[in-house]
Amino acid sequence: MATPRHALFALDPAATTPLYRQIYDRIRGAIASGALKPGDRVPSARALTAELGVARGTIDAAYGLLSAEGYIEARGQAGTVVTPGLKHRAPVVAPRLRSEPAAPSFRPDTVLPLQMGLPALDGFPRKIWARLGARRARATQHIDMAQPPLFGLPALREEVATYLRVSRGLDCSPSQVFITSGFRQTMTLVTRAVLKAGDRAWVEDPGYPPARRILDAMGVRVAPVPVDSEGIVVAEGVRLAPRAKLAVVTPAHQSPLSVSLSLPRRLALLDWAAQSGAFIVEDDYDGEYRYVSRPLPALGSLDREGRVIYAGTFSKVLFPSLRLAYVVVPTGLIERFEEVFQVFAGDAPELTQSIVAAFIKEGHFARHIQRMRACYAQRRAWTVAGLGQALGPGVRIDTQPGGMHLILRFPGRWSDRRLVARMRDDGLYAEALTDWSVQGNGSPALLVSFTNVTSHDEAKALGTRINRLR
Ligand SMILES: Cc1ncc(COP(=O)(O)O)c(C=O)c1O
């Protein structure tokens, strides 16, 4: 290796930036500056673990990220090298400035104004929930106190299948529905069921970071595929990674740009999957929340070849701390998922599942979604108008037909990461679009949620606070 290791890897254990990120930044910086050139060897993960005295997982996380972003490549016996021809394949972006804040957590344990990822917390019918909860708890029999059924409570699998047939146009039976503890567990199980280490998978760029991180952590080589106004650019995916075995997409409202995947793209994606034997994960986290027309049918409703694995969650339509989600698999994969669940899953609490099953069966679920759709349309309008007034005509607010957040774009040169850090210090929440982009070539933007904004005045006051921080 051209650069002395100690100079390259002088780490600061006291810094707020995690160690893996420091290692990642050092190597990426060395590549950007030319100190490490395409084809140069980087130290093996084992050697670096010993040398730096950090956990092996720390090095693996840094190398995983560098590999997912195309900077380095494992060459088996020959070791790990800076990707040959890197300049042509993945533009080297400048290393992040020292003063640039690190990406904040995607699972914050706070509730701040404009916080993404939360439904309207004041809109949940807590009385009904409490009544059903008490009733289900009272009805507990001995059998209910034993192990929960491995693939999910039959009553819930049935309710979910019925709901998806009616609301999302999915032709599925309860045996295809498996209950999980959230989208991340779903992704872990899907990866175990249909991929092996070294396989490639498409993810959207920009896209939901946890999806990318899970694949990466499980040894899958991630291919970031750009997104435009029609959703994921399928032709680019085919060009970048034609032999990928999986594509993870958010067709209803692309996360985070909120555009819907157009019909031609849906058909192209299904075609590619059918022809190449790949699977598609349809992450339908907020498909119900569309404000200009009826919700679009799920991508899975067009699937005739058994390629779509549908991932749903109760985090948006009920609430995230519930930790309940589901995955609907093509009939050809039922046995495989049953095998995987026997080893790795089956832990969703039975009582919670039974309360949700009753909530759906008794019609509260459908009523709640309908009420929330109207509530969000109103809150979205307040937020767009209030923020717009406070931030002035220079700011662009992207309003797509659906979703649960807005995208704010300010004129001129600015750093979304820096503004997000200032907002967090001031007790306001936002996420930086830059943190959702892999190639780092997306323009800066703020992602803010409107779901808990309860008036036009509140939105305007929040806008005034953001304006002071710009
Ligand atoms: C794109 C996307 N997918 C899935 C989820 C749901 O994740 P979970 O079920 O783990 O709460 C979210 C929640 O924020 C999301 O934004």
The ligand as a MOL file (V3000), in Angstrom:
LIG
                    3D

  0  0  0     0  0            999 V3000
M  V30 BEGIN CTAB
M  V30 COUNTS 16 16 0 0 0
M  V30 BEGIN ATOM
M  V30 1 C -39.2240 3.3160 3.0820 0
M  V30 2 C -39.6680 2.6770 4.3510 0
M  V30 3 N -39.8650 1.3650 4.3850 0
M  V30 4 C -40.2750 0.7410 5.5080 0
M  V30 5 C -40.5180 1.4350 6.6570 0
M  V30 6 C -41.0460 0.7220 7.8750 0
M  V30 7 O -40.1350 0.2390 8.6880 0
M  V30 8 P -40.5550 -0.5990 9.9850 0
M  V30 9 O -41.5750 -1.6160 9.6010 0
M  V30 10 O -39.2610 -1.2470 10.3600 0
M  V30 11 O -41.0370 0.3750 11.0070 0
M  V30 12 C -40.2970 2.8130 6.6880 0
M  V30 13 C -40.4850 3.5670 7.9490 0
M  V30 14 O -39.9730 4.6190 8.1970 0
M  V30 15 C -39.8850 3.4510 5.5000 0
M  V30 16 O -39.7000 4.7840 5.4630 0
M  V30 END ATOM
M  V30 BEGIN BOND
M  V30 1 1 1 2
M  V30 2 1 2 3
M  V30 3 2 2 15
M  V30 4 2 3 4
M  V30 5 1 4 5
M  V30 6 1 5 6
M  V30 7 2 5 12
M  V30 8 1 6 7
M  V30 9 1 7 8
M  V30 10 2 8 9
M  V30 11 1 8 10
M  V30 12 1 8 11
M  V30 13 1 12 13
M  V30 14 1 12 15
M  V30 15 2 13 14
M  V30 16 1 15 16
M  V30 END BOND
M  V30 END CTAB
M  END
